[in-house]
Amino acid sequence: FRYKMQSILDVKEKLENKAKQDFAQANARLDAEKVKLVELQKRRSYYMEEGLRLRLEKIDIRKIRENKMAVDEYIKNQMVQINLASREVEKARSALQTLMQERKAHEKLKENAFEEFMKEEQAQESKEIDQLTTYTHGQKIAGEQNNG
């Protein structure tokens, strides 16, 4: 059996595999961005402690403000990066789902084509058996007439 649209099915499978890779990469990027956020939050804790220490010593308002603003800005920027990475994951997930549906549709078409092929094969086989039976029966009758 040779499915006439096998090349399309092969392409759909390749596209689905690529989409799976893209999805995995998007997830990896999201995980990396989350790790960065955790590191920034640790850095924030350090700077908060440093801020407390600075307040106990000679007060340097400029350093305290810079300290707080820098960390808050880093965290805000990192949250933006996480949101971007999350959108990429969703886009990759959506593309993967679409490609999987297309591949499954083509696989179903292939199954239907194979079933039709098998029906045609069975019909052809049945027709050949009928012809053979008719021929054999005809030969038997001819043989009886010649003998009789």
C-alpha positions as a Python dict, from the first residue, in 0.01 Angstrom:
ca = {
    (1, 'F'): (0, 0, 0),
    (2, 'R'): (139, 338, -101),
    (3, 'Y'): (-40, 636, 51),
    (4, 'K'): (-51, 906, -216),
    (5, 'M'): (-20, 1190, 35),
    (6, 'Q'): (262, 1032, 240),
    (7, 'S'): (495, 1319, 155),
    (8, 'I'): (248, 1566, 309),
    (9, 'L'): (221, 1350, 620),
    (10, 'D'): (601, 1334, 641),
    (11, 'V'): (622, 1714, 619),
    (12, 'K'): (356, 1751, 890),
    (13, 'E'): (554, 1517, 1117),
    (14, 'K'): (875, 1716, 1056),
    (15, 'L'): (694, 2044, 1129),
    (16, 'E'): (550, 1895, 1447),
    (17, 'N'): (896, 1781, 1560),
    (18, 'K'): (1035, 2131, 1493),
    (19, 'A'): (747, 2282, 1690),
    (20, 'K'): (826, 2046, 1979),
    (21, 'Q'): (1186, 2167, 1974),
    (22, 'D'): (1072, 2532, 1965),
    (23, 'F'): (837, 2466, 2255),
    (24, 'A'): (1117, 2304, 2456),
    (25, 'Q'): (1348, 2597, 2385),
    (26, 'A'): (1080, 2847, 2486),
    (27, 'N'): (1026, 2656, 2811),
    (28, 'A'): (1401, 2647, 2875),
    (29, 'R'): (1421, 3023, 2822),
    (30, 'L'): (1129, 3079, 3060),
    (31, 'D'): (1300, 2862, 3323),
    (32, 'A'): (1625, 3056, 3278),
    (33, 'E'): (1442, 3386, 3318),
    (34, 'K'): (1278, 3258, 3637),
    (35, 'V'): (1619, 3157, 3772),
    (36, 'K'): (1744, 3508, 3699),
    (37, 'L'): (1449, 3650, 3892),
    (38, 'V'): (1530, 3431, 4193),
    (39, 'E'): (1890, 3552, 4178),
    (40, 'L'): (1772, 3913, 4164),
    (41, 'Q'): (1544, 3855, 4460),
    (42, 'K'): (1841, 3713, 4651),
    (43, 'R'): (2042, 4019, 4549),
    (44, 'R'): (1754, 4237, 4671),
    (45, 'S'): (1769, 4067, 5011),
    (46, 'Y'): (2141, 4130, 5022),
    (47, 'Y'): (2090, 4496, 4932),
    (48, 'M'): (1814, 4529, 5189),
    (49, 'E'): (2054, 4402, 5453),
    (50, 'E'): (2320, 4633, 5314),
    (51, 'G'): (2069, 4919, 5334),
    (52, 'L'): (2003, 4841, 5696),
    (53, 'R'): (2375, 4836, 5763),
    (54, 'L'): (2420, 5169, 5584),
    (55, 'R'): (2141, 5320, 5792),
    (56, 'L'): (2316, 5213, 6109),
    (57, 'E'): (2641, 5370, 5999),
    (58, 'K'): (2685, 5717, 5864),
    (59, 'I'): (2369, 5782, 5666),
    (60, 'D'): (2431, 5816, 5293),
    (61, 'I'): (2087, 5877, 5147),
    (62, 'R'): (2217, 5872, 4790),
    (63, 'K'): (2366, 5522, 4832),
    (64, 'I'): (2050, 5393, 4999),
    (65, 'R'): (1828, 5528, 4717),
    (66, 'E'): (2060, 5395, 4445),
    (67, 'N'): (2070, 5062, 4619),
    (68, 'K'): (1691, 5031, 4634),
    (69, 'M'): (1621, 5171, 4287),
    (70, 'A'): (1879, 4951, 4115),
    (71, 'V'): (1740, 4630, 4257),
    (72, 'D'): (1377, 4729, 4203),
    (73, 'E'): (1454, 4824, 3843),
    (74, 'Y'): (1636, 4494, 3779),
    (75, 'I'): (1343, 4298, 3919),
    (76, 'K'): (1091, 4499, 3716),
    (77, 'N'): (1293, 4437, 3399),
    (78, 'Q'): (1322, 4069, 3484),
    (79, 'M'): (944, 4042, 3528),
    (80, 'V'): (909, 4187, 3176),
    (81, 'Q'): (1151, 3922, 3047),
    (82, 'I'): (949, 3648, 3219),
    (83, 'N'): (628, 3780, 3064),
    (84, 'L'): (791, 3782, 2719),
    (85, 'A'): (922, 3430, 2769),
    (86, 'S'): (577, 3315, 2886),
    (87, 'R'): (419, 3458, 2570),
    (88, 'E'): (677, 3273, 2360),
    (89, 'V'): (593, 2950, 2541),
    (90, 'E'): (222, 3000, 2472),
    (91, 'K'): (289, 3083, 2107),
    (92, 'A'): (505, 2770, 2072),
    (93, 'R'): (240, 2561, 2251),
    (94, 'S'): (-30, 2690, 2018),
    (95, 'A'): (180, 2621, 1707),
    (96, 'L'): (257, 2272, 1835),
    (97, 'Q'): (-111, 2197, 1898),
    (98, 'T'): (-207, 2317, 1550),
    (99, 'L'): (63, 2106, 1385),
    (100, 'M'): (-31, 1801, 1590),
    (101, 'Q'): (-395, 1838, 1482),
    (102, 'E'): (-292, 1870, 1117),
    (103, 'R'): (-72, 1561, 1141),
    (104, 'K'): (-349, 1362, 1309),
    (105, 'A'): (-593, 1468, 1036),
    (106, 'H'): (-353, 1345, 769),
    (107, 'E'): (-297, 1019, 956),
    (108, 'K'): (-674, 970, 965),
    (109, 'L'): (-690, 1034, 590),
    (110, 'K'): (-417, 775, 545),
    (111, 'E'): (-610, 522, 755),
    (112, 'N'): (-925, 587, 551),
    (113, 'A'): (-732, 549, 226),
    (114, 'F'): (-584, 221, 350),
    (115, 'E'): (-930, 90, 448),
    (116, 'E'): (-1060, 181, 103),
    (117, 'F'): (-761, 8, -54),
    (118, 'M'): (-830, -306, 151),
    (119, 'K'): (-1199, -304, 47),
    (120, 'E'): (-1097, -276, -317),
    (121, 'E'): (-846, -558, -273),
    (122, 'Q'): (-1109, -780, -111),
    (123, 'A'): (-1361, -698, -385),
    (124, 'Q'): (-1102, -782, -653),
    (125, 'E'): (-1012, -1104, -474),
    (126, 'S'): (-1380, -1198, -441),
    (127, 'K'): (-1434, -1128, -811),
    (128, 'E'): (-1138, -1348, -904),
    (129, 'I'): (-1265, -1631, -681),
    (130, 'D'): (-1610, -1603, -842),
    (131, 'Q'): (-1453, -1619, -1188),
    (132, 'L'): (-1241, -1918, -1090),
    (133, 'T'): (-1545, -2093, -941),
    (134, 'T'): (-1750, -2022, -1253),
    (135, 'Y'): (-1469, -2149, -1476),
    (136, 'T'): (-1421, -2463, -1266),
    (137, 'H'): (-1794, -2529, -1261),
    (138, 'G'): (-1808, -2477, -1639),
    (139, 'Q'): (-1519, -2718, -1688),
    (140, 'K'): (-1690, -2977, -1471),
    (141, 'I'): (-2016, -2948, -1666),
    (142, 'A'): (-1826, -2966, -1998),
    (143, 'G'): (-1642, -3275, -1874),
    (144, 'E'): (-1967, -3444, -1773),
    (145, 'Q'): (-2122, -3369, -2112),
    (146, 'N'): (-1820, -3512, -2293),
    (147, 'N'): (-1829, -3827, -2076),
    (148, 'G'): (-2202, -3863, -2086),
}
